[in-house]
Amino acid sequence: MPRRVTADPCAVAALVALVVACGVVAAGTRAAPAAAPSTRSTIGPVVPDGVAIKPATTPRGRHVTGTIVIGGNVVRSYTLYLPRSLPKHSPVPLLVALHGGLGSGPQFEQQSGFDGLAEANRFIVVYPNGTAIHRFAPNQLVWNGGGCCSVAEQGQENVDDVGFISSLITKLERQYDIDKGRVFAAGHSNGAILAERLACQLSGQIVAIGVQAGVLFVNSCPMPHPVAALEIHGTVDQNIPINGGYGQRSLTKTDYPPPVDGLKTIAAHDACPSAPTNAPDPSNAAVRFQIWQPCRAGTVVEWAMVAGANHAWMGHPGSRATQLLTGGKPYSGFDSSAAIWSFLAAHPRR
């Protein structure tokens, strides 16, 4: 059951001014692709149940910007990256990459470096845009993850983001040769919260999710189809604490549920064992995993806890604005983008 979220208008207004002053990439503009980090985790497997992946390379494909009308009159936007390296006459995976709160599709494209991974590993990635928190802040966007966040959440405008993502996937499947057994979602923070909601409420289309700093924040989780899930969390995250509750750097007065609760819910729907096993990372003492497996249909649920990591997207340099919002420089010893793609690539729906 989501706990009530009460936005602090003064805090939000101040942070919006900060973001604008620091120059977060605006929605609707193309972001320069982020360079691949030089950490150990750029080459898989980087999670226990992942597969070896190719390190990110320079994106040489093309961008397509588009819109879709939801609910009869609501126009939603997105940016699509199509790698030059896509195979011909063969269906390819689709990754739906969901930005964090007060971010945007282009901002997350720049920060995550998913374009470089898409180029090297031959998949399509789409960056949808959320809902503006205010008409005076048109580029500071949020998602309806259920109990969070801001104007989009179910207690306020109750934006139909599940419907938006569902319609977007359907549209892209009609336009491109996409493998329906490899449609994945990734997300950060508020985008991670939405991705976990999608695992529950859009399991007919979403096959697996990989997120950082997420929680499951909805009243119910029907989840008729099994969905593999990886959640990465820093132990010193002060925005969404690893044990739940109020984060000291939270942008709203939100009492978050513990992240592990959402993983337990997904694991129960996947018919996994009730208790996880522990799996330390032999090459990185800062990382330890809890893993629920074996599960039905070959899925697995994993929790990666990274000691000393904050809320920022790990392994990729963020802008000065995102560093201020997320509590400092990103942790460099673990690459969330590579870890997520390694995990997702290992879990198609068969």
Stockholm file with secondary structure:
# STOCKHOLM 1.0

chainA/1-350         MPRRVTADPCAVAALVALVVACGVVAAGTRAAPAAAPSTRSTIGPVVPDGVAIKPATTPRGRHVTGTIVIGGNVVRSYTLYLPRSLPKHSPVPLLVALHGGLGSGPQFEQQSGFDGLAEANRFIVVYPNGTAIHRFAPNQLVWNGGGCCSVAEQGQENVDDVGFISSLITKLERQYDIDKGRVFAAGHSNGAILAERLACQLSGQIVAIGVQAGVLFVNSCPMPHPVAALEIHGTVDQNIPINGGYGQRSLTKTDYPPPVDGLKTIAAHDACPSAPTNAPDPSNAAVRFQIWQPCRAGTVVEWAMVAGANHAWMGHPGSRATQLLTGGKPYSGFDSSAAIWSFLAAHPRR
#=GR chainA/1-350 SS CCCCCBCCHHHHHHHHHHHHHHTCCCTTSCCCCCCCCCSGGGSSCCSTTCCCCCCCCCCCSEEEEEEEEETTTEEEEEEEEECTTCCTTSCEEEEEEECCTTBCHHHHHHHHCHHHHHHHHTCEEEEECCEEEETTEEEEEECCCBSCCGGGSTTTTCCCHHHHHHHHHHHHHHHSCEEEEEEEEEEETHHHHHHHHHHHHCTTTCCEEEEESCCCBCSCCCCCSCCEEEEEEETTCSSSCTTCBCCTTCSSBCCBCCHHHHHHHHHHHTTCCSSCEEEECTTCTTEEEEEECSCGGGCCEEEEEETTCCSSCTTSCCCHHHHHHHTSSCCSSSCHHHHHHHHHHTCCCC
#=GC SS_cons         CCCCCBCCHHHHHHHHHHHHHHTCCCTTSCCCCCCCCCSGGGSSCCSTTCCCCCCCCCCCSEEEEEEEEETTTEEEEEEEEECTTCCTTSCEEEEEEECCTTBCHHHHHHHHCHHHHHHHHTCEEEEECCEEEETTEEEEEECCCBSCCGGGSTTTTCCCHHHHHHHHHHHHHHHSCEEEEEEEEEEETHHHHHHHHHHHHCTTTCCEEEEESCCCBCSCCCCCSCCEEEEEEETTCSSSCTTCBCCTTCSSBCCBCCHHHHHHHHHHHTTCCSSCEEEECTTCTTEEEEEECSCGGGCCEEEEEETTCCSSCTTSCCCHHHHHHHTSSCCSSSCHHHHHHHHHHTCCCC
//
